[in-house]
Amino acid sequence: MANDNKKPEQLQPHPVKEQLPGVQYCINSPPPWPEAIVLAFQHYLLTLGITVLIPTLIVPQMGGGNFEKVRVILTLLFISGVTTLLETLFGTRLPSIASASFAYAIPITSIVTADRFQSIADPHERFLQTMRAIQGSLIITGCFQVVMGFLGLWRNTARFLSPLSLAPCVTFSGLGLYYLGFPAVSNSYVKFKRPLCDRFGLLFSVPIVWLFAQLLTSSGVYDHKSVVTQLSCRTDRSGFVSAAPCPTFKAGEAFAMMAASFVSLFESTGTFYAAARYGENAGLLALTKVGSRRVIQISAGFMIFFSVFGKFGAFFASIPMPIMAGTYCILFCYFSSAGLGFLQFCNLNSFRTKFILGFSFFMGISIPQYFREYFQLTSHPHSGSRWVSMPTVQ
């Protein structure tokens, strides 16, 4: 009878926590050196996949071959390593890697496809002239971001970001890269006491699948497949291992690149807030549950080392893209969910909060779709100027 009179237990909401549980190594508690080196190499592999993809898509349009492609990849790796090292030592000091941003892909493509470069018959000369134009635009964009940083303009803007506004910002920073996940994969749970698969999953999975892809390539499985399949899946398709001037300035190209810098500012802000919220880096740090600064600094050392010794960097750059795309399907999920985690600080019982959240998500998907459809029908948005149209599409 006593049990019958017992009141049913009421469900209580989960308590709000400043940092998610399960983080095994925080910023100031680095793992042992051997483990830190292995974890850092995982971050290097992830950054390498993102770094290889951009030159692979753009350099051939510039008239460059494998040699030029390798030079661009190694340059991006070196800059990413130096920037990450400075950022973890003197900047935000968060365990976040500063890698290439896809926000600049559209303005760079607009420069590459400009008539004044496409009219150059010699591919090598076209590559040099296009690279100089991209350099000039990036120099102006870099100066613009330096001014924004020193004057504290973006800091004042970020100060007004509430958890409600950060949720869609961080979430769309991850969801905006959805096309790098399963579409690229299609071209081609056991619990242990020691978290080996949990912490070193990327280091185990990439070499195994890479070796399997090498066996398929060597056995001739891809020999009679379509060109698209061979370019995506063959381990020898890149030619990186064997192939391991003054910039020009133009107002239109610089304007397009500066517009892309605003997108990268939001991406960086979302990434840093996600890293601060987790106590770990978005994506891979969320998977490994290791948020140590030392790991990221060692990873920056890997980037600098392999960019200087090009043959080693070119060897790892030959990993087929579907393998890296498979890791993105996992890691970008963590990144996107970090934004949703900010909603625990919001009152979701308020209709005002629900409207702001729903409006941000809906318009964040709807507005880009409008410009994509308009661009496909008319080849440019409302402006008749090419260098104004490309940032608008972006």
C-alpha positions, 0 to 999 in steps of 0.5 A: 500500500505504501508503494501505491501512495508514492508520488510519481517522479516528475521529469526535470529539465537537464541542468545548464552547464558551462562546459559539456561533460566528457572532456578528457583534456581541457585547454590547460591540461594537455595529454601525454606527449606521445598521445598528443603527437598522434592526436595532432597528426589527426588534425593535420590529416583533417586540415589537409583534406580541406586544403587539398580540395580548394586547389584541386577545384580551382588550379586547373581552371587557372591553367595550372598543372600538378606542379602548380597544384602542389605549390598552392597546396603546400603554400596553404598548409604553411600559412595555416600552420603559421596562423594556427600557431600564432592564434593559439599562442597570442590570439584567441588561444582556443584549440581551433585550426585556422585553415582555408575558407570556402567563402573565398571560392566564389570570388576566386572563381570570378577572377579565374573565369574573367575574360582578361585571363581566359583570353591568354593562350599559354596555360602557364602564363594564364596561371601566373597572371591569375595568381597575381590577381588573386594575390592582390585581392587577398592583400587588400582583403587582409588589410581590411581585416587587420583594420577591422581587428585593430579598431575593434569593430568586429569585437563590438559586433560580437559583443551583441551576439546572444545565445539565440543569435549564436545558435543559427550562426554556429549551426549554419557554419557547419550545415553550410558545408553539407555538400562536402559530405555524402555527395562526395562519399557517393562518388566512390559501435564497439565499446572498449575500456580504453577509448581507442576508437573514440579518440583515434578513430580518424587515424585508424579509419583513413589509413584502412580505407586508403589502403583499400582504395590503393588495392582497388586501384592497383588491381585495375577495378577502376580502369574501365569506370567513368572518368568522374569515378576515376578522378574521385576514387583512384589513389594515383589520380592527383599526380601530387607525389610525382609533381611534388611575381608581383600581385596585381590589384583590381577594384572589382576583384578586391571588392568581391574578396572583401565581401567574402571576408565578411562570410569568413568573419562569421565562420570564424566567430561561429567556430571560436564560439563553438570551441569555447562552448565545448571546451574543444574544437568543433568537429574532430575535437568534439569527437576525440573529447580532447581540447588541449592547446598543445595538440593544436600547436603540434598539429601546426608544426606538422603543417609547417614541416610537411609544407617545407618538405613537399614530398611528404606533404604530397604523399599525404595529399594523395588521399582520395577525397571520398575518404576525407568526405566520409570524415566530414559527414561525422565531424561537421555534425558535431560542429552543427550541433554545437550551435544547437547547444546554445539553445539551452540558455534560451527560453524556448517557451517564449513565442518570441524566441521561437519566431526569431529562431525559426525565422533565422533558420528558414531565411538562412536556407531560403535566401541563398536558394533564391540567389542560386535560382536567379543566377541559374536563370539570368547568369547574374543577379540584379546588378549588371556589374560582374564584380558586384554580382558575385558577392551577391550570389555568395 
